[in-house]
Amino acid sequence: MVMEIKDQDYSVVYDEASATITCDGLMRLRGTEEYAPIVALLDQVKDLAPATITLDVQNLRFLNSSGINVLFKFVIDVRELGKSELVVLGSSLVPWQGKSLKNLQRLMPQLRLKFI
Amino acid sequence: MKFELSQFWQLGDEKMEKTFGEFLEPCDEYEYLVIHFSPTSMPLQQRWRNNGLSADFLSEYWATFLPTGGGPTEEQRLEFKGAVNYIANELLENVMKFSYEPADYPVSLGLYLFSDEFRFYTSNAMDPQQVDEFQQRVQRLLEEDPAELYLEQIEKNALGDGGGSQLGLLTMIGDYGATLSWRFKTFECKSGEATVVTTMVRLQF
């Protein structure tokens, strides 16, 4: 099963075989309402509860604070459900990731954050 | 010359001015660039897309002014561009989200280059009903530990009702090390009273 959301500026794809969510592009959506489809996809993945979920944002070049909030909420929801481990793949070449991704580990200390 | 609101807009007599944090008046003694527009001249959705364009342009443009030769490395340049892009975009999103339409007051984003820092200024009219609450919020941002406030807000948002994330200012402080301050000016205007808030963000480099 593949779940995906594609826009001219960004895409979010879940590949069930590898239990990997891949976010690419530029996300500058307007508030909770515009992020709702992405939140729904993340929610579904959380409920599928694979042993390990990989969140790959290496090619997500821009994320506004509303989008950062969506990532934070996903991590907290996975933490609260307590059924999946979480691996986050980031890129050291994308400035926002170096600044903001470290906060994910403060929310979920067992989360594995890898900068590639 | 000081940057005066009345340069662009006919407002009545100033009734009250209040500042939070170390607010410094914008001045044109240094290099600066100001984007100034009416938030209601086109649909918000259409205007929203321009935020990204403006932030991309501003970050590319100002990165060329960073000293070269023994100056910043490519990595520092990339980091500077990322910071300007993120902060400019967040500030533009905020002025659009919180601009008070009945006041019909234009919004602006100005970027000023100094020898050792970069200053962003945004201005917009606020809903008079939201001024007190916002002032209480900025007071907390100035007085409390930003890291704790940041975590508190994230946990609150995760349980929340889908309102605004309120993470824009917190990420600027917590993730980008920016220093924020505010000036509120209340004026008489045709529709009664209007409060114009100017947010100043200082980014050291």
Interface residues (C-beta under 8 A of the other chain):
Chain A: L26 R28 R30 G31 T32 E33 F62 N64 S65 S66 I68 N69 F72 K73 I76 D77 L93 V94 P95 W96 G98 K99 S100 N103 R106 L107
Chain B: L44 Q45 W48 N51 G52 L78 E79 K81 G82 A83 N85 Y86 N89 E90 E93 K97 Y150 L151 I154 E155 N157 A158 G162 G163 G164 S165 L167 G168 L170 T171 G174 D175 Y176
